[in-house]
Amino acid sequence: VVFHGPDAQTCLGAVPADHLKYIWGTLSAFPSLYWSINSSGVCYDAPQRATGRYASRKRNHLKWLNALYVDFDLHKNWGSVALQGLAVDIRRVTEAAGLPAPSWRVHSGRGLWAIWQFSEPVESTFQTRAHWQLCASELGKIFAPLNADVPCSNTINRIMRAPGSRNMSAAGVAVEFHRTGDQVGFYDLARCLGVRPAPTPITSEETERRAKNPGKQRAARARWIKAALGVEKLAAIRGHFGAGHRSWAVW
């Protein structure tokens, strides 16, 4: 599965196309490997990263819109029987809503993704991003009865685990992509959802371009630094936690 545009320089999430062979060849060294479903078009050199590059995933830096998706996370109850039952429910709701079958069903380890991959990548503009957002919102409403992760599914720059990588929070289960339907035209899918191109308050051009307030950024950073120093002192008293260990932060 490759989510990208026709331009050879287009990024596949945080990985430029010319680095794919390297990453896939050493996948076992990166069990938790992610990509962005909708492609970034702004890359920076980053020598400290394994790929030597960094791709910005800001909304207005996206170059191609490749798919709509819904994430279903079963959390603790992610056995094979539960996954099969969820897959049946997704198919039932899809048919009842008059939607085309998802192009892909992804076993993410503790749940499923349903992905409608576009037959042609859609150029990312303010208008197309606003249209995508409305479609994602409608999909979230349709699948809300199945406990879909609506905030995740409505995030245009969402990342997900790459095929073949492993979900270490689910006993190292490998992520599997299964073809379940054809690719679908973005505007055809939008018509099925009853959505017309129109901006919304959260996707206004002004909101996308608004610079962050430097004063608020400094104040927020100062608050977090104070809290982090306090946690470090507590952890030093408690001991027995490795640097960066998840239980260290929880405690």
Secondary structure as UniProt FT lines:
FT   TURN            8..9
FT   STRAND          11..12
FT   TURN            13..14
FT   STRAND          15..16
FT   HELIX           17..19
FT   HELIX           20..25
FT   HELIX           27..29
FT   STRAND          34..36
FT   STRAND          39..40
FT   STRAND          43..45
FT   TURN            47..48
FT   TURN            50..51
FT   STRAND          53..55
FT   HELIX           59..61
FT   STRAND          62..73
FT   TURN            75..76
FT   HELIX           80..96
FT   TURN            97..98
FT   STRAND          104..107
FT   STRAND          111..123
FT   HELIX           126..143
FT   HELIX           144..146
FT   HELIX           150..153
FT   TURN            156..157
FT   STRAND          159..161
FT   TURN            163..164
FT   STRAND          166..167
FT   HELIX           168..170
FT   TURN            171..172
FT   STRAND          173..174
FT   STRAND          176..179
FT   HELIX           186..192
FT   TURN            193..194
FT   HELIX           201..203
FT   HELIX           205..209
FT   HELIX           214..238
FT   TURN            243..244
FT   HELIX           246..250
//
